[in-house]
């Protein structure tokens, strides 16, 4: 889907549209649930840093990679994101690997195989190996 959209909307603008949509929806839900929006001043630098690294840079690079890559590779990149998040959380934050996390990664991988096809995955990984070696 992203591959089709980035033909008409550049990746940076697409990311901003995604965030604008998220802000509007989350603000409406927060108002509906009477959420307290107060944030301690000392927490602001950390919140901004998490927003930049964890969201903005991550999503911009993912959208740009999908734009520059083939549709198959874009699907693999998009589907691999949750897998890497789980693995990095286990490695860096020492979070436990639960069966729910492992099964969600397995289901995402099966979904990619079903949509993209097993032969396309082999082509993508073959192209990656050729590029790096």
C-alpha positions in Angstrom: 0.0 0.0 0.0 2.8 2.4 0.9 4.5 1.7 -2.3 1.5 2.9 -4.3 0.9 5.9 -2.1 4.6 7.2 -2.3 4.3 7.4 -6.0 1.9 10.3 -5.4 2.9 11.6 -2.0 6.6 11.9 -1.1 7.7 9.9 2.0 8.2 12.9 4.3 4.8 14.3 3.6 3.2 10.9 4.0 4.7 10.6 7.4 3.4 14.0 8.4 -0.1 13.0 7.1 0.1 9.9 9.3 1.0 11.9 12.3 -1.7 14.5 11.7 -4.3 11.8 11.4 -3.0 10.2 14.6 -3.0 13.5 16.5 -6.5 14.3 15.5 -7.9 10.9 16.4 -5.9 10.6 19.7 -6.9 14.1 20.7 -10.5 13.3 20.1 -10.3 10.1 22.1 -8.4 11.9 24.9 -11.0 14.6 25.2 -13.8 12.0 25.2 -12.1 10.1 28.0 -11.1 13.3 29.9 -7.4 12.6 29.8 -5.1 14.7 32.0 -2.6 16.3 29.4 -0.1 17.6 32.0 3.5 16.7 31.4 6.3 17.5 33.8 8.8 19.9 32.4 11.7 17.6 33.2 10.1 14.9 31.1 9.9 17.0 27.9 13.4 16.4 26.6 13.0 12.6 26.9 9.6 12.7 25.3 11.0 14.8 22.4 14.0 12.5 22.0 11.7 9.4 22.0 9.5 11.0 19.4 12.4 11.9 17.1 14.3 8.6 17.3 11.5 6.2 17.9 8.9 7.6 15.6 10.0 10.3 13.2 13.4 8.9 12.0 12.2 5.4 12.1 9.0 6.0 10.0 10.8 8.4 7.6 13.5 5.8 6.9 10.9 3.0 6.5 8.8 5.1 4.1 11.8 6.2 2.1 13.1 2.6 1.9 9.8 1.4 0.7 9.7 4.2 -1.9 13.1 3.3 -3.2 12.8 -0.5 -3.1 10.7 -3.0 -4.9 7.2 -3.8 -3.6 8.3 -7.2 -2.3 11.2 -5.7 -0.4 9.0 -2.9 0.9 6.6 -5.6 2.3 9.4 -7.4 4.0 10.7 -4.2 5.5 7.3 -3.2 6.8 6.6 -6.7 8.2 10.0 -6.9 9.8 9.6 -3.8 11.9 7.6 -5.4 14.7 10.1 -8.3 14.8 13.0 -6.1 15.3 11.2 -4.1 17.9 10.5 -7.3 19.9 14.1 -8.4 19.5 15.6 -5.1 20.4 13.3 -4.8 23.5 14.5 -8.3 24.5 18.2 -7.5 23.9 18.4 -3.8 25.1 15.6 -3.5 27.7 15.8 -7.1 28.9 12.1 -7.6 28.3 10.8 -11.2 28.3 10.0 -13.0 25.1 6.5 -14.3 25.7 4.6 -16.7 23.6 2.2 -13.9 22.6 5.2 -11.9 21.2 6.7 -14.9 19.5 3.4 -16.0 18.0 2.7 -12.4 16.7 6.0 -12.4 14.9 5.3 -15.8 13.5 1.8 -14.7 12.3 3.3 -11.5 10.7 5.9 -13.6 8.9 3.3 -16.1 7.6 1.2 -13.1 6.5 4.1 -11.8 4.4 4.6 -15.2 2.9 1.0 -15.4 2.0 0.8 -12.0 0.4 4.2 -11.6 -1.2 4.8 -15.3 -1.8 7.7 -17.6 -0.8 9.4 -17.2 -4.1 9.5 -13.4 -3.8 11.1 -13.7 -0.3 13.8 -15.8 -1.8 14.4 -13.2 -4.5 14.5 -10.4 -2.0 17.0 -12.1 0.2 19.0 -13.1 -2.8 19.1 -9.4 -3.9 20.2 -8.4 -0.4 23.0 -10.9 -0.3 24.2 -9.7 -3.8 24.2 -6.1 -2.6 26.2 -6.7 0.5 28.8 -9.3 -0.8 
